[in-house]
Amino acid sequence: DSLAWLGEKLASPRAVRLTLTVLVLVVAALDFAPRKGWDEIETRHARLTAGCAAIDAALPRSAVLAAPVGWHLSVYLGRPVFNLAPTMTREKRMDSSEAVFDRHGIDTVVTADFAFGGEAYEKYLVRKYGPGQVVGEARVYRVRH
C-alpha cells in the first residue's frame, strides 16, 4: 500500500498497479519452491505419527489428556488433549495447571520431545508426580487417579 501510494504521486494509478503486479510475480517466480523444507516436515510428521500411536496404545480411551501444548497431539491422537500453556503463561506458575486438572477432570499429562513445550513443565511434573511412564519418545504422568 505504501509503495502504491508513493508510486501514484509519481505516475498514474494504472501504471503503478501494473508495475507492482509485475514485481510481485517476478519475486514469486524467483522464490518459487513449493517443497522447500519438505524433508523436515515429513520427518516431524513421522515422529508425531509414531509417537502418538505409542501414546494411544498405552492409554485407555477413558483417559482425559492434557499437554503443555495440546493441539498437535489432539490432531494426531484423534481425541481431545487440553492445552496447559495458556494457564501457565497467564498465571506465571507451573502449579496453576492443577486447577485445570480439577476443572476438566484431567487425569493424564503427556510431554514429548516431538511435541511443543514441556521441558520446564516436565521438571514440575517429575517433582510432583514422579518420573512418569516412558512411552516411546513421550512421558505420561498420571496426575489424578
N, C-alpha and C positions, 0 to 999 in steps of 0.2 A: 504494500500500500504506500509506504514511504517513497519507494522508487517510482511508483506510478505518479504520485503527487508531484515529485520533483521533476520527472520527465515531462509532465503536462505543462510545466512552466516553461520548458524549452522547446517542445514540439506539440503536435496535435495529439489529442487523446487516442485516436486510432493508431497512429504511428507508435505511440508508447505501448499500447496493449499488444500490438504485433511484435515489437521488439522484445518485450518481456516474455511473451509466449514462446518465441524462438529461443530465448535464453534458457527458459525452464526446460524446454525439450532437449537442448544441447546438453545441459547438465544431467538430465535424466538418462540420455543416451550414453554419455561418458561414464556415468556411475552405475549403470545397469548391471546388477549382479544378484539375481533373484535367489541364488543358492549360497550366497556368501554366509559363512558360519554354519552351514547346514550340518557338518560333521559334529560340531559341538552340540547342536540342538538334538541331533539323533542320539548321541551318547547320553545326554541328560534324560531324554525320553526313555531310553532303555533302562537307565538306573532307576528312574521313578516307577516304571512298569514292574521291574523285577522286585524292587524294594516294597512296593505296595502289595504285590502278590504275596510276598512273605508275611507282611503285616496282616493281611486279610486272612491268610491261612492260620495264623497264630491266635487270632482274636475271635471270640464269639460274636455273632451278628447282633447280640443284645448289648454289646459294649457301647457306651456313649463316649465318643472320642473327642480329644482336643489336641492342638499342636500350637507351638508359638506362632506359626503362620500356617493356617489350616487349609486354605483353598486349593492348593496343588494336591495335597493328599486327598481331599474330598473328591476331586475330579477323578483321580486315579483309583481310589477305593470304591467309588460309586456309592458313597454314603456320606452323611453329614460329618464334618470334622470342625468343631468350634475353633475359632481363631482367638488366641490369648493375647497377641501383641497389642491390640488397641487398649485393653485394660491396663496392661503392664506399662505401656507408654504414658497413658494418661495419669495413672497413679504413681508412677516412678518407683514402684516396689514390685519385687517378684512375687511376694505373697498375696498380692491383690487378686491373683487368679483363684485363690481359694473360694472367694465369694462367687466367682463364675462357675466353679465346680458345683457348688451347692445349688445355685440358681437353676442350672440346666441339667443337673443330675449326671455330670461328667464323672466317669469312674476310671478313665484311662487317658494318659497323655503319651503322645508319640513324639520323639525327636529323631532326626536322621540327618546325616551328612548330605544326602541328596535333596533334602527339603530346606527351605529358607529358615533362618533364625535358629535359635536353640542353644548355642554354646553357653552363654551366660545363664540362661534359664535351666539348662541341664545341671549346672552346679547346685542350683536351688533344689531341684527335684531329688538329686542324689542325697543331699543333706537332709531333706525332709522325709523321703520315701525309700531310701536305699538305692542300690545300684541299678535297679530295673532289670528287665529281661532283654537280652540281646536277641534281636530278630533280624537276621541278615545284616544290613548296614544301619539298622534303626535300633532304638531303645524304646521299650514300652514300660511305662510306670503306672502301677495300679494306685490311683490316688484316693479312691473310695472303694470300700468292699461291700 
